[in-house]
Amino acid sequence: MKTHEEVKRRLLADPEVRAEYDSLETEFTLRSAIVQLRNASGLSQRVVAEQLGTHQSALSRIESGRANVSITNLARMADALNSDFAVCFVPRSGPHEGKRIEARVRVPSK
């Protein structure tokens, strides 16, 4: 029986599979950060979902990548996890090349 790593290595040898895999890295990293932050906060999906006014299953779909999430909902999630949500741009060329340009995203007031 082959291990997960053996299968992964074989599949990623295909350039098309590798390109698709690499294209999902950013999304995976973001979703992983959400899970890590929630776990570090000691909160269950149910508790965070209640704070967001949704169901545990909806949060599960977001964390697993089976559902998309908006910038506004990411900011709401960060707020529920007692965190700030920021987007950082780093220009690759021009006068601001290599400089971090950060935008904090706030939870819309009700």
N, C-alpha and C positions, 0 to 999 in steps of 0.2 A: 504494500500500500504506500502510495506517495504521500509525502508531507505537504502541508499547505505551502511552505516555502519553495519546495520543488516545483509544484504546479504553477505557482506565481512566477518563478524564474523562467519556466518554459513559456508561459503565456506572454510575458513581457519581452521576450526575445523577438516577437512579432512587432515590427515598427508601428503598424496601425493600432494595435492594442496598447503599446507603450505611449503613443501620442494621446490616446483617449484617457488612459490612466493618469498621465501627467496633467492633463487639462482639468482633472477633478481635484488635484492636490489642494488648491486654495479653498475650495468649498469644504473638503474634508477637514482641513486645518481649523477652519472657523467652527464647524460643528463639534469637533473634538474639544475646542476651547470652551464651548458652552457646557459640554458634559463635565469637563474637568472643573470648571468654576462652580457648577451646581454641586458636584460631589464634594469639593473642598468646603463649600458652604454648609454641607451636611443636610441639604434639602433634597427631598424626593421629587420625582417628576410630578406627582400629585399635588404637592404643596406649591410648587412653582406654577403649575397650570392653574391652580385656584387663584393665585395672585394675578395671573394674566387674564382671568375670566374665561378660561377655556377648559378643555378636558385633558386628562393625562395622556390619552391616546394621541391627541393633536401634538402635544409636546414631544412625544415619542417619535412621531413621524418627522418632525423637524430635526430632532437630534440624529435620527438614523439616515436622513437624506431622502426620505420618501415624500417630503413636502418642502416647498420653497418658503422662504420667510422674507418679509419686507424689512427695509431699514428701520421703519417705525417699530415693527415688532421686535427687532433686535435690540433697539433702545429700551423698549418695555421689558424685555427679558433681562437686560443688564440691570435695570432699575430693580426688578424683582430679586436679583442676586446681589443687591447692594453694591453695584459696580457702575462705572461710566462706560459708555460705548463711544469709541473714537475710530475714525477712518483716517488712515495715513497715506498720503501720496508722496512718492519720492521721484521727482523728475529725472529721466535718464539723460537729458541733454538740456542745453539752454542755460540762462543765468542762474537758475536755482538747482542745477544738476546736483544730485546726491543729497539735497537738503530735505529733511522731513517737513511736510506741510500737513498738519493735523487738523481735523475738524471733529469736535465733540458733538455727538448727536444726543439731543435731549428728548425726554419723553414729552410728547405734546400735552399741554395742560387741558384739563377737561372743562 
